[in-house]
Amino acid sequence: MKKRTLIAIVVPSVLIIALVLYSVLSGKEKEVVLETEVQQGQFEISVMVTGELQAIRETEIQAPSELRSRNLRIRSVKIQDLIAEGTMVDSGQWVATLDRSEADNSLKDISDNLEQKESEYMRTKLDTTMQLRELRDQLINLNFAMEEAEITLEQSKYEPPATIRQAEIELEKASRAYDQAEQNYGLKVQQAKAEMREAEINMARDQRSKAEMEAVMKMFDIHAPSSGMVIYKKDWNGQKRTAGTEINTWDLAVATLPDLSTMISMTYVNEIDISKLSKGQQVKVGVDAFPEKKFTGEVFEVANIGQQLPNTDAKVFEVRIELNERDTILRPSMTTSNQVITQVMDSVLFIPLESVHANDSLTYVYTRTGNKQVVVLGESNENHIVVEMGLNKGDKLYLSMPENQESFKYTGLELMEEIQRRKAEEEQRRLDQQKKMNEPRKGPENFRGAQPGGQQSRTRG
């Protein structure tokens, strides 16, 4: 009985002590987590953007440039096989193989055309030979007829004048026929030479095309022009060229060999933040694959014209950031987090953004002294905000609303006038900017008194 009574007394006591200790310890932990203080020092304002590592300089591994030949009539060719991306290769090492199917079909067509052209050449040659032989026989016969007319004329010198005149006419006809046939023979020879030359040119063209195609097909195994790491080439839509991808003859790059000595982070900044960025700004660069590594960089190019990325509606501007350091772990296509420092303020007061609260007319913080301190705020970054008026260095604040917030009293209400003044100025700037955007652009048609033909109306006095 005594044992049961002892247990009944001890167990509740232990539970009560445990609850008290837990509440005390958890209260201390909660107090530490929710409390902060006003800091003073250098304040950086930055823009955070995600980028992708690229090499500034690179060597393209290209398909044979002979594919561009007009004689081959090849518009595109597929990559049949391609070495794994990231492979280190030496100069002359195999990188890719192109698909020969379309080239084989083109070679077959060229061979068929060549056979046809060779047949046409032989037929033209035979036809020309037969036509010229016939014309030569005609010339011989006309020459005989002319000689017969000469003999007839010579024998008719004792005949009556009419007979002599008739013999003269026959000789003249025979001479004219011979001369005309001789001229036609010369023209026919020139025509035959032209036809033979044309047939020969057509045949030679297809012979060159066949030889050119056979030579190109021997180069369908592509090798590295120099040593380096193979990185797949990206198309205009951002997709990488891999096995099965078609490449056009106007862009024969299969892969690239980047120069890893100088790397950049290619990033895109939205149109809201692009006005904050400029060439020469310092950047803190982190690589997602190696979060323990920290690098620095500098903005060296900011695009003047925006663009719309695939599958997005927002307009962005291309920004290139050059890394100051070189590291063998850096590889193209690695994702980077870039903190572009747009402004640095020295010796200013700043607090965490979580500690700031606001209502319709003012901004304030909860202090550890039990007050709602009104504050005038300035610039901010992703974590903190500058305090221009209302707090001092070392003041302790709550990061979130305290449990007994109803008991906190407002202090620093004299700063409300400054807050309202700044809000009014900001609203006026917004209205002025909106008015400027809505104003019509001035042109010849907007000037008062403009008349057709460039004449202006005169005001009567």
C-alpha positions in Angstrom: 0.0 0.0 0.0 2.8 2.3 0.9 4.6 1.4 -2.3 1.5 2.3 -4.5 1.2 5.6 -2.6 4.8 6.4 -3.2 4.5 5.7 -7.0 1.4 7.8 -7.2 3.3 10.7 -5.7 6.6 10.3 -7.5 5.3 9.8 -11.1 3.2 13.0 -11.2 6.1 14.9 -9.6 8.5 13.7 -12.3 6.1 14.6 -15.1 5.6 18.1 -13.6 9.3 18.7 -13.4 9.8 17.5 -17.0 7.1 19.8 -18.3 8.6 22.7 -16.4 12.1 22.0 -17.7 10.8 21.6 -21.3 8.9 24.8 -21.1 11.9 26.7 -19.8 14.3 25.2 -22.4 11.9 25.7 -25.3 11.2 29.2 -24.2 14.9 30.0 -24.2 15.3 28.4 -27.6 12.3 30.3 -28.9 13.7 33.5 -27.5 17.1 33.0 -29.3 15.5 32.2 -32.6 13.1 35.1 -32.7 15.4 37.8 -31.5 17.8 40.0 -33.6 19.6 43.3 -33.3 20.3 46.3 -35.5 23.6 45.9 -37.3 25.8 48.6 -38.8 28.4 48.2 -41.5 28.7 47.7 -45.3 25.4 46.9 -47.1 25.3 45.3 -50.5 22.4 45.6 -52.8 22.4 42.8 -55.4 20.4 41.0 -58.1 20.3 37.2 -57.9 20.2 35.4 -61.2 20.8 31.8 -62.3 23.2 31.1 -65.1 25.0 28.4 -67.1 28.8 28.1 -67.5 30.2 28.5 -71.0 33.6 29.0 -72.6 34.3 32.3 -74.2 36.3 30.7 -76.9 35.7 27.3 -78.5 36.7 25.2 -81.5 33.9 23.6 -83.5 34.2 20.0 -84.6 32.5 20.2 -88.1 31.3 17.9 -90.7 33.3 18.1 -94.0 32.7 21.5 -95.7 32.5 19.7 -99.1 28.9 18.9 -98.2 28.0 22.5 -99.1 28.9 21.8 -102.8 26.1 22.6 -105.2 27.0 19.4 -107.2 26.1 17.1 -104.3 22.6 18.4 -103.7 22.6 17.5 -100.0 20.6 19.8 -97.7 21.0 17.9 -94.4 22.7 14.9 -92.9 22.1 13.0 -89.7 24.6 12.3 -86.9 24.7 8.5 -86.8 27.1 8.1 -83.8 28.6 10.6 -81.4 31.2 10.3 -78.6 29.9 10.8 -75.1 29.8 14.5 -73.9 32.6 15.4 -71.6 35.1 13.0 -73.1 38.7 14.3 -73.3 40.0 13.7 -76.8 43.4 14.2 -78.5 43.9 15.8 -81.9 42.8 13.4 -84.7 40.8 11.2 -82.4 37.4 9.9 -83.6 34.4 12.0 -82.5 31.4 11.3 -84.7 30.1 9.4 -87.7 27.6 10.8 -90.1 24.7 8.8 -91.7 25.6 7.7 -95.2 22.0 6.8 -96.3 21.2 10.1 -98.0 24.6 10.4 -99.5 24.3 6.8 -100.9 21.0 7.8 -102.5 22.6 10.9 -104.0 25.6 8.9 -105.3 23.2 6.5 -107.0 21.3 9.4 -108.6 24.6 10.9 -109.8 25.8 7.6 -111.2 22.5 7.2 -113.1 22.7 10.7 -114.5 26.4 10.0 -115.5 25.4 6.9 -117.4 22.7 8.9 -119.2 25.1 11.7 -120.0 27.7 9.2 -121.3 25.1 7.7 -123.6 24.1 11.1 -124.8 27.7 12.0 -125.6 28.2 8.8 -127.6 24.9 9.3 -129.5 25.8 12.9 -130.3 29.2 11.8 -131.5 27.8 9.2 -133.8 25.0 11.5 -135.1 27.6 14.2 -135.8 29.9 11.8 -137.6 27.0 10.6 -139.9 25.7 14.1 -140.6 29.2 15.4 -141.6 29.9 12.3 -143.7 26.6 12.9 -145.6 27.5 16.6 -146.1 30.9 15.7 -147.4 29.4 13.3 -149.9 27.0 16.1 -151.1 30.0 18.4 -151.6 31.8 15.8 -153.7 28.7 15.3 -155.8 28.2 19.1 -156.2 31.8 19.4 -157.2 31.3 16.8 -159.9 28.1 18.6 -161.2 30.1 21.8 -161.3 32.9 20.1 -163.4 30.3 18.7 -165.8 28.8 22.2 -166.2 32.2 23.5 -167.0 32.8 20.8 -169.7 29.3 21.4 -171.2 30.1 25.1 -171.4 33.4 24.5 -173.0 31.9 22.1 -175.6 29.1 24.6 -176.5 31.4 27.4 -177.7 30.5 26.5 -181.3 26.8 26.3 -180.5 24.2 29.1 -181.0 24.3 31.9 -178.4 21.2 30.6 -176.6 22.8 27.3 -176.0 26.0 28.9 -174.8 24.0 31.1 -172.4 22.1 28.1 -171.1 25.4 26.3 -170.4 26.7 29.4 -168.6 23.6 29.5 -166.4 23.9 25.8 -165.5 27.6 26.3 -164.5 26.6 29.3 -162.4 23.9 27.3 -160.6 26.3 24.5 -160.0 28.9 26.9 -158.6 26.4 28.6 -156.3 25.1 25.2 -155.1 28.6 24.1 -154.3 29.5 27.4 -152.5 26.3 27.2 -150.4 26.9 23.6 -149.5 30.4 24.4 -148.5 29.2 27.2 -146.2 26.6 25.0 -144.7 29.2 22.3 -144.1 31.3 24.8 -142.2 28.3 25.9 -140.1 27.4 22.3 -139.5 30.9 21.5 -138.3 30.7 24.4 -135.8 27.3 23.2 -134.6 28.5 19.7 -134.2 31.5 20.9 -132.2 29.2 22.9 -129.9 26.9 19.9 -129.4 29.8 17.7 -128.7 31.2 20.3 -126.2 27.9 20.6 -124.4 27.5 16.8 -124.1 31.1 16.6 -122.9 30.6 19.3 -120.3 27.4 17.6 -119.0 29.2 14.3 -118.7 32.3 15.9 -117.1 30.0 17.6 -114.5 28.5 14.4 -113.4 31.9 12.7 -113.4 33.1 15.4 -111.0 30.0 15.1 -108.9 30.5 11.4 -108.6 34.2 11.7 -107.7 33.4 14.5 -105.2 30.6 12.5 -103.5 32.9 9.4 -103.2 35.6 11.6 -101.7 33.1 13.3 -99.2 31.7 9.9 -98.1 35.3 8.9 -97.0 35.2 11.9 -94.6 31.9 10.9 -92.8 34.1 9.7 -89.9 34.8 13.0 -88.1 37.9 13.5 -86.0 38.9 16.2 -83.4 40.9 19.1 -84.9 42.7 19.6 -81.6 42.8 18.3 -78.0 40.1 19.1 -75.5 36.8 18.2 -73.9 33.9 17.4 -76.2 30.8 19.4 -75.5 27.7 19.0 -77.6 26.7 21.8 -79.8 23.4 23.6 -79.0 20.8 24.5 -81.6 19.0 27.9 -81.6 16.2 26.4 -79.5 18.7 25.3 -76.8 18.5 21.5 -77.6 21.8 19.7 -77.9 22.9 17.9 -81.0 23.2 14.2 -80.3 23.1 11.0 -82.3 20.1 11.2 -84.6 20.1 15.0 -84.9 20.0 16.4 -88.4 22.6 19.1 -89.3 22.1 21.5 -92.2 24.9 22.3 -94.6 24.9 26.0 -93.5 25.8 24.9 -90.0 28.0 21.8 -90.0 29.1 21.9 -86.3 28.7 18.5 -84.7 30.3 19.3 -81.3 32.7 21.9 -79.7 36.0 21.9 -77.9 35.7 24.8 -75.4 38.7 26.7 -74.1 38.3 26.1 -70.4 40.9 28.7 -69.4 38.3 31.5 -69.5 34.8 30.7 -68.4 31.6 32.9 -68.4 28.2 32.5 -66.8 25.5 33.1 -69.4 22.4 34.3 -67.7 19.1 36.1 -68.5 17.8 39.0 -66.4 14.1 40.0 -66.4 13.1 43.5 -67.7 12.4 44.7 -64.2 16.0 44.2 -63.0 18.0 44.9 -66.1 18.1 48.6 -65.5 20.1 47.9 -62.3 22.9 46.0 -64.2 25.8 47.6 -66.1 29.2 46.5 -67.4 31.9 46.3 -64.8 29.8 45.4 -61.8 31.3 42.8 -59.4 29.6 39.4 -59.1 29.7 36.6 -56.5 29.4 33.3 -58.3 28.5 30.0 -56.9 28.4 26.6 -58.7 25.5 24.4 -57.8 27.5 21.2 -58.2 30.1 22.4 -55.7 28.4 24.6 -53.1 31.5 24.8 -51.0 33.4 26.6 -53.8 33.1 30.3 -54.2 34.2 32.4 -57.2 34.1 36.0 -58.2 33.3 37.6 -61.6 32.5 40.7 -63.4 29.7 41.7 -65.8 31.3 42.3 -69.2 28.3 42.4 -71.5 24.7 43.4 -71.1 22.3 43.1 -74.0 20.5 46.2 -75.2 17.6 44.3 -76.8 15.4 41.8 -74.9 14.2 38.4 -76.1 11.5 35.9 -75.2 12.8 32.5 -74.2 11.0 29.3 -75.3 7.9 28.4 -73.2 7.9 31.7 -71.3 6.0 34.9 -71.6 8.4 37.3 -69.9 11.0 39.3 -71.8 14.6 38.8 -70.6 17.9 40.3 -71.4 21.1 38.3 -72.0 23.9 39.1 -69.5 27.4 37.6 -69.6 29.6 37.4 -66.5 33.3 36.5 -66.8 34.8 34.5 -64.0 38.0 35.8 -62.4 39.3 32.4 -61.2 40.2 29.3 -63.1 39.5 25.9 -61.7 39.7 22.4 -63.3 36.4 21.4 -61.7 34.5 24.0 -63.8 32.7 22.5 -66.8 30.5 24.0 -69.5 26.7 23.7 -68.9 27.1 23.7 -65.1 24.5 25.8 -63.3 25.6 28.9 -61.4 24.0 31.2 -58.9 25.2 34.8 -59.6 24.9 37.6 -57.1 25.4 40.8 -59.1 26.4 43.6 -56.7 24.6 46.7 -58.0 25.3 49.1 -55.1 27.5 49.1 -51.9 26.6 51.4 -49.0 29.2 51.9 -46.2 28.4 52.2 -42.5 24.6 52.0 -42.6 22.1 50.5 -40.2 20.2 47.4 -41.4 17.9 44.8 -40.0 16.3 41.5 -41.3 13.3 41.9 -43.6 11.3 39.6 -41.3 11.4 42.1 -38.4 9.6 44.8 -40.4 5.8 45.2 -40.1 3.5 47.7 -41.7 0.0 49.1 -41.8 -1.7 51.6 -44.0 0.3 54.6 -42.8 3.6 53.6 -41.3 6.2 50.9 -40.9 7.5 49.7 -37.5 9.4 47.0 -35.6 8.8 45.3 -32.3 11.6 46.1 -29.8 12.7 44.1 -26.8 11.8 47.1 -24.7 8.1 46.5 -25.4 7.5 49.2 -28.0 6.3 49.4 -31.6 9.1 51.6 -33.0 8.2 53.6 -36.1 11.1 53.4 -38.7 12.0 55.1 -41.9 13.5 52.5 -44.3 15.8 52.7 -47.3 17.2 50.3 -49.8 16.9 46.5 -49.4 18.4 43.3 -50.7 17.1 39.7 -50.6 17.6 39.4 -46.8 18.0 42.8 -45.1 16.8 46.4 -45.4 18.4 49.7 -44.5 17.1 51.7 -41.5 17.6 55.4 -42.1 15.7 56.7 -39.0 14.2 55.3 -35.9 16.8 52.8 -34.6 20.3 52.7 -33.3 23.1 50.2 -33.6 22.6 47.2 -31.2 18.9 47.8 -30.6 17.2 44.4 -30.0 14.1 43.5 -32.0 11.7 40.6 -32.5 11.9 38.8 -35.8 8.1 38.1 -35.7 5.1 39.3 -33.9 5.4 38.7 -30.1 2.6 36.9 -28.3 1.6 40.0 -26.2 1.7 42.5 -29.1 -1.4 44.3 -27.8 0.6 45.6 -24.9 3.3 47.3 -27.1 3.0 51.0 -27.5 4.0 53.1 -30.5 7.1 55.2 -30.3 8.7 57.5 -32.9 5.4 58.7 -34.3 7.1 62.0 -35.2 8.6 60.1 -38.1 5.2 59.6 -39.7 5.5 63.0 -41.5 8.8 61.8 -43.2 7.2 58.5 -44.2 4.2 60.3 -45.7 6.4 62.7 -47.6 8.4 59.9 -49.1 5.3 58.0 -50.1 3.9 61.2 -51.8 7.2 61.6 -53.7 7.2 58.0 -54.8 3.6 58.3 -56.0 4.3 61.4 -57.9 7.3 59.7 -59.7 5.0 56.9 -60.6 2.4 59.2 -62.0 5.0 61.2 -64.0 6.4 58.0 -65.4 2.9 56.7 -66.4 2.1 60.1 -68.0 5.3 60.0 -70.0 4.5 56.6 -71.2 1.0 57.6 -72.3 2.1 60.7 -74.2 1.8 60.3 -78.0 5.0 60.5 -79.9 5.5 63.8 -81.7 5.5 63.6 -85.5 4.6 65.9 -88.4 0.9 65.1 -88.0 0.9 66.1 -84.3 1.9 69.7 -84.8 -0.9 72.2 -84.7 -1.7 74.0 -88.0 0.0 71.4 -90.2 -1.6 71.3 -93.7 -1.3 68.7 -96.5 1.8 69.3 -98.6 3.9 70.5 -95.6 2.2 74.0 -95.5 1.1 75.6 -92.2 -2.0 77.5 -91.7 -1.7 81.2 -90.9 -3.5 82.8 -87.9 -5.5 85.8 -88.8 -4.6 88.9 -86.8 
